[in-house]
Amino acid sequence: MALAERINAFVKLSAFLEQFSTENPQKDEKIPFNELFFDGMLHQLKLTKEHNGWFTKENIQFAIGNWAKALRKENLENWTATYQFENISTKKVAIIMAGNIPLVGFHDFLSVLIAGHEVLVKQSSNDKHLLPYLAKYLEYIHPEFKGKITFTDEKLSEFDAVIATGSNNTSRYFEYYFKDKPNIIRKNRNSVAILTGNETEDQLISLSDDIFTYFGLGCRSVSKLFVPKGYNFEAFFKGMYGKSDSMNSAKYANNYDYNKAVYLMSLFDILENGFLMIKEDEKYASPIATVFYEYYENVEALQEKLSADAENIQCIVADLDFENQVAFGQTQHPELHDYADGVDTLRFLTNLDGN
């Protein structure tokens, strides 16, 4: 199957997904195999929401909408244009997926198939409904995908390379277990925002998307602020105000209440607005409903600190002159070339023979 054919299959998947990216999915009779898959997809969405309380209808729609846009033909062609796909010998690539946000492992799944390899998927139990269904749709769209996509709940075996995503603890196991295979091993990362006090109201409102989307569970979710000495958080909290409906989620509200009780009992100083707490802390990973903050003396010293801590950071939100900084409100809208942990997955996959 040529690259153009693989791209075309995912373009058709994009059109299929587009139907489910709004609150009320509308069936498009022109979509191939819709008579077989549309109602089934509605059922999978229902199962996904029921299975994982963090996967709200809004969060699932957001993830699907992002992928529907990313898989458009122009995006796929621009993404793949700089890689060499000729003379690639097909390998079986195992993917161990996380389950923190809906379809979190889709980029790896896409990358393996676009590169022309076979994929062996071990999903998280937290996110197990959507991807197998979309894979079945791909097999109908392009029958040559049949036999190239396998899902398993068993111990991985008979594969040539592996991409594994997990915690800092599981990564040590992955590094040992997969040491004899070409691999990409991902660990915990978090995203940060740098505030100067000169942000506009719109920028701070946009920052609320970076913080609250997926309830802050994604590695691209901002969990830490760096602010100058004497920073007044009033404007920050005003920017967060539009996310007060997060408390409508029982899981989020329970975490907010629990973490607030822990902080108060421990006599920690916190600032809060009824649905979000901020706490001065040097760590990058903050609990649900909490954002940590840290003061900085000057931007140059902060830049050195973040460079030294790069392995802990996924995104840096700022309106400065930092390399690879992300604009306010854009952390949850990555392009296809925005690779997790900065590791070029497609380069890895197109060079498995050492070419």
N, C-alpha and C positions, 0 to 999 in steps of 0.2 A: 504494500500500500504506500503510495507516494505521499510526501509531505502535504501537498495541496489537497489530497483526498482526506487526510487526517484533519487538516484545518477545516475543510468543508463540513465534516461531521460535527465538529464542535460549534461551528457557526449555526448549524441547524439545532443543536442543543440550546444555544443562546436564545433562539426564537421560541423554543419550547418553554424555557425558564421564564422568559419575559411575561408570559401569561400569569405567572404566580407571584409577581413582584409587587402587586398592589393588594389593598385590603380585600377587594372583591375580584377574584380571578375571573377573567373573561376568556371563554373558549374561542380560539381562532380556527375556523374550519380549514384554513390553508396550511396549518402546521402538519407535517407528515406524521402519520400514525397516532394522531390525536384521539381517534376513536378508541384506540387501545389503551392509551396512557393518561389522558387528561383526568378522568375520574379517579384512577389509581393514584395519581400524584396528589390529588386532594386528600385521599386517605392517608398517604405517607406523611403529609404535612400534619394531619391530625395526630397520627401516632407519634411523630417527633415531638410535638408540643406536649402530649400527655406523658411521654417517657421522661422528659427532662424539664423540670420547672423553670430552669434558667432560659430555656428556648421558647420565649414568648412568640406569639404570632408576629409581632412587630420585628423582633430580632431575626426570625426566620425569613420574613419578607425582605428585610434589609440585606441579608447575606445573599439571597437568591437574586435580588435586583443588582447587586454588585457583580455577581458572576455573569448575569445576562448581558451586562454592559462590557465586561472584560472580554467575553468570548466573541465579540463582533469581529468580522473578517479583518478589518483594518488593524485592529489591536493585535490579533494573532499573527498577521503577516509582519507587522513592524517588530514584534517581539522575536520572531524566529529568524529575521533577516540576517542577523550577524553571526549565526552559527552554521557549521558545516554538518549536513545530515547525510551526505553521500558516503557510501561504503561503511555504514554503521552495521555491525553484526548484532543481531537481536539478542538481548540478555533478558533474564527474568529479574526484575527489581522488586524487592520487598519494601513495603511502606508500613511502618508502625505509626498510627495516627493518634493525635491528641483528641480530646473531645470537649474542649472548653467553650467553643463557639460553633454554630452550625456550619457544616461543610468546611471545617478548618483544614482538613487534609486535601482539599480538592486541588490546590495548586500542585502538589506533588504528584497526584493522580494524573492530572493534565500533562505535566511535564514528562512523565515516563511515557505516556502514550504518544504525545507529539514527537518525542525523540525516536519513536519506532520500536520501543521495547515492549515486553510483556510486563504486567503488573500483578503483584501478589499483595493483597491488602489485608492488614490486620487492624480492624477498627477499634476505637474506644467504645465501651458499652454505653457511654453517654451520648453517642452520636452515630447510630447504626442503621437508620432507616433510609435516609435520602440518597446517599451515594450508590448503594446497590441498585436502587430503582433507576437512577440516572444512567448507570452503567448498562442496564438492560435496554434503556432507550437508545443509547449509542450503538448497541449491537444490532438493533433493528434498523437504525439509520445507515449503518455501514457494517454489513455482516462479517467483514474481514476482522472486526474487533472480537468476534466470537473465538474463544480459546485463548485470547490474550489478556483477559481480565478475570482474576480469581480472588474471591474473598474467603478468609479462613478465620476460625476461632481457635485453631489448634496451634501448636508450637510451629514456628516457621522452619521450613526445610526446603532444600533444593532451589536455591536462588543464587544469583551471581553478584548482587550488590544490594545495599540496604539504605533506606532513609528512615531514620527513627527520631521521633519527637517525644520528649518527656520532661520530667523534672530533673533538677540537679542530681538527685539521688539515683533515679533510674538511668540517667546518662552514664553513670559509672558502670552499671551492669551492661548497658548497650556497648560501651567502649571495649569491655572485656570480651563479651560474647561475640561481637562482630569484628574483632580485631584482624581476622584473616580475610575479610571481605572489603572491597571498596565501600566506603560508607560516608554518609553525612549524619552526624549525631547532633541534635539540637537540645539545648538546656533551657532553663528558665530565663526569660528576659522580660524587661518592663520598659515602658516608655515614659519620657519626662517632658516637661514644658518649662521653658525659661521665660519668666516675666520680668519686665523692666519697670513697670508702673506707667508706661506710655501707651499701653494697649488700648485700642478703641473698644467701644461697647460691642461692636459686631465681632471683633476678634475673641473677646471673652465669651460671648454666646457660642461662637464656633468651638471654642475650647471645651465647652460643656459636652459637645458631641464626642470629642476625643476621650473624655473622662467617663461618660455614662453609657455610650453604646455598648451593647452586650453586658451591661452592668459592670463594666470595667474588667471583665474576665479575659480579654484578649491580650496577647503580648504587645499589641499596638495600642492598647489602652493606656492613657496617661495615669500613672499612679503616684507621681512625684513632681512637685513644683520646686523650682529654684527661684528665689525672690531676693531682691536687694534688701540690705539692712533698712529697717524702718518702713517696710512695705505695708500699705494699708489694704487689708483684704476686703474692704467694703465693695469695691468695684468687681472683684472676683466673684463674691457671693451673688451680686446682682446678675452677673453673667450666667450663673448656674441656675437661676430661679426657674427657668422654663423646664427643668428636669424634675420638678417636685413630684410629678406623677410616678416617678420610680417607686415611691412608697406604695403604689397600688399593687406591686408585686409582693406577695406574702414572703417569698424567700428573701428578697432585698430588705423588706421592713424588719424581718426577724434578725437579719445580720446587723442592720443598723442598731436595733435595740440592744442586741447582745454586745456588740463592740463598744457602744456608748457606755453600757454598764461596766464593762471591764475597765475602760479608761477612767471612769469616775471613781470606781473602787480602788484603782491603783494611784489615784490622785494625779493623773497626767493632766497637763494643760491642753485643752482642745478648744477649737472654735467650731461652731456648728450652726446650721440654719434649719434644722428640723428634718433634713433628709441627706445631708452630707457633712462629714466631720473632716477637719484638717488638723494635723498633729505634726509638730516639729520632730523630725526623725531622720537619721542619716541613711536608713535603709531605702532600697528602691521599691520593694514589693510591699504594698499596703493591703490591709484587709478590705473586704467588701464595704462599701459606703464610707470609705476613708481615703483621703489623699494625704500623703506625707509632704512636708515642705522643709526646705533647708535654705538658710541665708547664704549669699555669696558676697564677697568683697568687691570683686571686679570681674568683668567678662573674660579677660585673658586668663586669670587663674581658674575660673570655672571651666573654660575650654580645655585646659590641661587636665583637670579632674575628670571630666567626662571622657576625654581621650584615654586616660588611664583605666577607667571603668568601662570601656567600650564593650567588653564581653557580657556585661549585665544589661545593656541598653539596646532596645530595638529601634525606637524612633526618638528624635529630639524635635519637639515643637518649638519654634522660635521665629521671631521677626528680626533676626540679626544677620550675621554673615558667616554662619557656621556651615561647614561642608556637610552636605546631605541632610540639612534641616528640612523639616516638613512644615508646611503652612498650617495655621490654626484651622481646625476642623477637617483636616485631610488624612489623619492617621488611619481611619477605617475605610479609605478609598485607595488602596495600593494599586499601582500598575502591575502588569504581568512581570516586569523586570525588577520589581521591588522584592527581592528575595529575602526570606526569613533569615535572620542572623547575618545578613550580608554575604551568604554563600551562594554562588551562582549555580543553582540546581541544574539548569539545562546544560551548562558547560560541563558539569560533572557527568551528566548522562550521555552527552555526545562524545565523551572522551574515555569511556570505560575500557576501550581497547588500548588506551595509552597513546592515542593519536594526537 
